[in-house]
Amino acid sequence: MAIVEDIEREITARHRFLLTTHIHPDGDAIGSLLAMGFLLEHLGKEAVLFTEDPIPAQYHFLPGVAKITHELPDLSTIDACFVLDCGDSNRIGRAAPRLLEIKPIIVMDHHLGRNAFGDICWINPESAAVGELVYHLIKATGTDISYNMAVNIYVAILTDTGSFRYASTSSQTMRIAAEMIDLGVKPSRVLAMVYENYSANRLRLLSAALSTLKTYYEGQVGLISVSRDMLRATCTSIEDTEDFVNYPRSVSGVRLAVIIKEIEDGRFSVSLRSRDGINVARLAERFGGGGHFNAAGFKGSGDHETIKQELLSEIGNLMEKRAVGF
């Protein structure tokens, strides 16, 4: 594949790389970042792994996670930048203006973004996770996949397929996952660490969030909220809301799930999840955000009720355009 060869050439020609991903990184973003870091180190390169936001607690077990920094290095020392799982420049975060000055920028993603960017772009919507792209790049370089790479690739795929439940899961996805298991990954342990390793405070926060659950449009839309008061009362942080949006999505009849999170006074982060062919990336774009076809989000200012009503109004417009349901 020509694009993979282009990326290989850039890796060969350069030495110090910055690796980053989208704000509020999820399992695919983190796993892909770490696996890519291990690949570059194996090839004798230097890799600086940067995320703007903290790593959610359930991913602290991942090999190499301690290498991730939340402070940008001296960018004059960086020869190239990999942006993983982020096809929209708006989702890089506050550091975007500085990072976008790095040349070249290599984007690896599995969904089409609104604000496409990068000097080399490997975008494959048929892949279930960016972890699959990293896997193929490792193979293309002739590198043997280490246990540390395997765990991170497996977590990337596991989380972005909803534990292999989403429609994006393909036979190739399952073959890659099986190969990671053959390399020593223990599915039961990984599942326990990612999904059964929560603090009591996080569960109290989840309980509070679920108490806000409401459905709209004849049960097709499910919405929950998390306020700053909830975070303070449960001694938790916004990172503890990882995957909360999947709870309203699991309600029978719900095709579009929403969580509105108050990240600071007057500032909100909204996450959207969908199924049955609903493009929530398009919906998020109406509010300056973006993301995947079935998983997207945006940030906004104002009060909770106004944001909720504006979002529900846009969802209603989307329903009308589709004529029947969504």
C-alpha positions in Angstrom: 0.0 0.0 0.0 1.5 3.3 -1.2 0.4 5.3 1.9 2.0 2.8 4.2 5.3 3.0 2.2 5.2 6.8 2.5 4.9 6.6 6.3 7.7 4.0 6.4 9.9 6.4 4.5 9.2 9.3 6.9 10.0 7.1 9.9 13.3 6.0 8.3 14.3 9.5 7.4 13.5 11.1 10.8 14.5 10.5 14.4 12.4 12.3 17.0 8.6 12.0 16.8 5.7 13.5 18.7 2.7 11.3 19.0 -0.7 12.7 20.0 -4.4 12.1 19.7 -7.8 13.7 20.4 -9.0 15.4 23.6 -10.5 13.1 26.2 -8.6 10.1 24.8 -10.4 6.7 24.8 -9.1 3.2 24.6 -8.4 3.2 20.9 -6.6 6.6 21.1 -4.4 5.5 24.1 -3.7 1.9 23.0 -2.8 3.1 19.5 -0.6 5.9 20.9 1.3 3.4 23.1 1.7 0.7 20.5 3.0 3.2 18.0 5.4 4.5 20.6 6.8 1.0 21.1 7.2 0.5 17.4 9.2 3.7 17.0 11.4 2.8 19.9 12.0 -0.7 18.4 13.1 1.0 15.2 15.6 3.1 17.1 13.7 6.3 17.1 12.7 8.7 19.9 9.0 9.0 20.6 7.3 11.7 22.8 3.8 10.7 23.7 1.5 13.7 24.4 -2.2 13.9 25.4 -3.8 17.2 26.5 -6.2 15.5 29.0 -5.4 12.9 31.7 -5.6 9.2 31.0 -8.7 7.6 32.5 -7.9 5.3 35.5 -9.0 2.1 33.8 -6.2 2.4 31.3 -3.4 3.0 33.8 -2.5 -0.7 33.6 -1.4 -0.5 29.9 2.3 -1.1 29.2 4.1 2.2 28.6 1.3 4.5 29.9 3.7 6.2 32.3 5.6 7.6 29.3 2.6 9.7 28.3 3.1 13.4 29.1 0.6 16.2 29.3 3.2 18.9 28.7 4.5 19.7 25.2 8.2 19.4 24.7 10.4 21.9 22.8 8.8 21.5 19.4 12.0 22.6 17.7 13.4 19.2 18.6 10.6 17.3 16.9 11.2 16.0 13.4 7.6 14.8 12.7 4.2 14.4 14.3 1.8 11.5 14.3 -1.8 12.3 15.1 -3.8 9.2 15.8 -7.5 8.6 15.9 -8.2 12.2 15.1 -9.3 13.2 11.6 -10.5 16.6 12.6 -8.0 19.3 13.6 -10.5 20.8 16.0 -10.3 17.7 18.2 -6.6 18.0 18.9 -7.3 20.6 21.6 -5.7 23.7 22.8 -2.2 22.7 21.5 -3.5 22.4 17.9 -2.1 25.7 16.6 1.4 24.8 17.8 1.3 21.2 16.7 0.0 22.0 13.3 3.2 23.9 12.6 5.2 20.7 12.8 6.2 19.3 9.4 5.4 16.7 8.4 2.1 15.7 10.2 1.1 12.1 9.7 -2.6 11.4 10.4 -3.8 7.8 11.0 -7.5 7.5 11.5 -10.5 5.3 10.7 -13.2 7.9 10.2 -13.5 11.0 7.9 -13.2 14.3 9.7 -14.7 17.6 8.7 -11.5 19.6 9.0 -9.1 17.3 7.2 -5.4 18.1 7.8 -2.0 16.6 7.7 0.8 16.1 5.1 0.3 12.3 5.0 -3.1 11.0 5.8 -4.0 7.3 6.2 -7.7 7.2 6.7 -9.4 3.9 6.5 -13.2 3.9 7.5 -13.3 0.1 7.0 -11.0 -0.4 10.0 -12.8 -0.9 13.3 -10.1 1.0 15.2 -6.9 2.9 14.7 -5.3 0.0 16.5 -5.8 -2.0 13.3 -3.8 0.5 11.3 -1.0 0.5 13.8 -1.0 -3.3 13.5 -0.7 -3.2 9.8 2.1 -0.6 10.0 4.1 -2.8 12.4 3.7 -5.7 10.0 4.8 -3.6 7.1 8.0 -2.6 8.9 8.8 -6.3 9.4 8.8 -5.8 13.2 7.8 -8.6 15.5 4.8 -7.6 17.6 6.0 -7.6 21.3 3.7 -8.4 24.2 3.6 -4.7 25.1 2.4 -3.8 21.6 -0.1 -6.6 21.6 -1.8 -5.5 24.8 -2.2 -2.0 23.6 -3.5 -3.1 20.1 -6.0 -5.5 21.8 -7.3 -2.7 24.1 -7.6 -0.3 21.2 -9.7 -2.8 19.2 -11.7 -4.1 22.2 -12.8 -0.6 23.3 -13.6 0.8 19.9 -15.7 -2.2 18.9 -17.7 -2.2 22.2 -16.1 -5.5 23.1 -16.7 -6.7 19.5 -20.4 -5.8 19.6 -20.5 -2.9 17.1 -21.2 -3.3 13.4 -17.6 -2.1 12.6 -16.3 -5.5 13.9 -15.1 -7.5 10.9 -13.5 -10.9 10.4 -10.1 -9.0 10.0 -10.8 -7.4 13.4 -11.3 -10.8 15.0 -8.2 -12.2 13.3 -6.0 -9.4 14.6 -7.5 -9.8 18.1 -6.9 -13.5 18.0 -3.2 -12.9 17.0 -2.8 -10.6 20.0 -4.2 -13.4 22.2 -1.7 -15.8 20.7 1.1 -13.3 21.6 0.1 -13.6 25.3 -2.8 -11.1 25.9 -5.3 -12.5 28.4 -8.8 -11.4 27.4 -10.3 -12.0 30.8 -7.7 -9.9 32.6 -7.9 -7.0 30.0 -11.7 -7.0 30.3 -11.5 -6.9 34.1 -9.1 -4.0 34.0 -11.0 -1.9 31.5 -14.6 -2.7 32.5 -14.5 -4.1 36.1 -11.9 -1.9 37.8 -13.9 1.1 38.9 -13.8 3.0 42.2 -16.8 3.1 44.5 -16.9 6.9 43.9 -17.1 6.4 40.2 -20.1 4.1 40.7 -21.7 6.7 42.9 -21.2 9.2 40.1 -22.7 6.8 37.6 -25.8 6.3 39.9 -26.2 10.1 40.0 -25.9 10.4 36.3 -28.4 7.6 35.6 -30.9 9.3 37.8 -31.1 12.1 35.2 -31.9 9.7 32.4 -34.7 10.9 30.1 -35.9 9.7 26.7 -37.2 11.8 23.8 -38.7 11.4 20.4 -40.7 8.3 21.2 -37.8 6.7 23.1 -35.3 7.0 20.2 -33.1 9.4 22.1 -31.7 8.8 25.5 -30.0 11.6 27.5 -28.1 11.8 30.8 -26.2 14.6 32.5 -23.3 15.1 34.8 -22.9 18.3 36.8 -20.1 19.9 38.7 -22.1 19.3 41.9 -22.2 15.6 41.1 -18.4 15.5 40.7 -17.8 17.3 43.9 -20.3 15.2 45.9 -18.7 12.0 44.7 -15.1 13.2 44.8 -14.6 12.3 41.1 -13.4 14.0 38.0 -14.6 14.4 34.4 -12.4 11.5 33.4 -14.6 9.2 35.5 -17.4 9.7 33.0 -15.6 7.5 30.4 -18.2 5.2 28.7 -21.2 6.7 30.7 -22.8 7.6 27.4 -23.1 3.9 26.5 -25.7 3.4 29.3 -28.5 5.4 27.6 -27.4 3.8 24.3 -28.2 0.4 25.8 -31.8 1.3 26.6 -34.2 -0.7 24.4 -35.4 1.5 21.5 -32.7 4.2 21.9 -30.8 4.9 18.7 -29.0 8.1 19.7 -27.5 8.5 23.2 -26.3 11.8 24.7 -24.4 12.8 27.8 -24.0 16.5 28.7 -21.0 17.0 31.1 -20.3 20.2 32.9 -16.5 20.4 32.7 -16.3 23.8 34.4 -18.8 26.5 35.4 -20.6 27.5 32.2 -18.6 25.1 30.0 -20.0 21.7 28.8 -18.7 18.7 26.9 -21.3 16.7 25.0 -20.7 13.1 23.8 -22.9 11.4 21.3 -23.3 7.7 20.4 -25.6 6.1 17.9 -26.5 3.0 16.0 -28.7 2.0 13.0 -27.0 4.3 10.6 -27.3 7.6 12.5 -24.3 9.9 11.7 -23.7 11.7 15.0 -20.5 13.3 13.5 -22.7 15.4 11.3 -24.8 16.4 14.3 -21.7 17.3 16.3 -20.4 19.5 13.4 -23.5 21.7 13.8 -22.0 22.7 17.2 -18.4 23.0 16.1 -17.4 19.4 17.0 -16.8 16.2 15.2 -15.8 12.6 15.5 -16.9 9.2 14.2 -20.0 8.2 12.4 -21.3 6.5 15.5 -19.3 8.3 18.1 -18.8 12.1 18.2 -18.9 15.1 20.5 -18.5 18.8 21.0 -17.9 21.5 23.6 -20.1 24.5 24.3 -20.7 27.4 26.7 -23.9 28.5 28.4 -26.3 26.9 30.7 -27.3 23.2 30.7 -30.9 23.6 29.8 -30.1 25.9 26.8 -27.5 23.5 25.4 -29.9 20.5 25.9 -32.8 22.3 24.1 -30.6 23.4 21.2 -29.3 19.9 20.8 -32.7 18.3 21.0 -33.9 20.8 18.4 -31.2 19.8 16.0 -32.0 16.2 16.6 -35.6 17.0 15.7 -34.5 18.6 12.5 -32.4 15.6 11.7 -35.4 13.4 12.2 -37.6 15.5 10.0 -35.1 15.4 7.1 -35.0 11.6 7.3 -38.8 11.6 7.1 -39.3 8.4 9.1 -37.5 8.2 12.4 -33.9 9.0 11.9 
